[in-house]
């Protein structure tokens, strides 16, 4: 019971950046699993199911790419926000020059 309570609290405190990273890793793992399943299906002679799995891999790959781009954008935005916060703490003065 306490495990679920801690899990629920942890999920409430997850940042969007952590969520994007987990999503990206999950898509890569899913694509890898689907690749292995496709190889097994083709090896067993169930080519028609292999075709279905191929298109599932395609979807996973596109979702992973999109998650990777969103993750990169979020990192860039976080970096820029930190820079802006430092500038505002300095009163708009950087290296002795008012910005």
Secondary structure, 3 states (H helix, E strand, C coil): CHHHHHHHHHHHCCCHHHHHHHHHHHHHHHHHHHHHHHHHHHHCCCHHHHHHHHHHHHHHHHHHHHHHHHHHHHHHHHHHHHHHHHHHHCCCEECCEEC
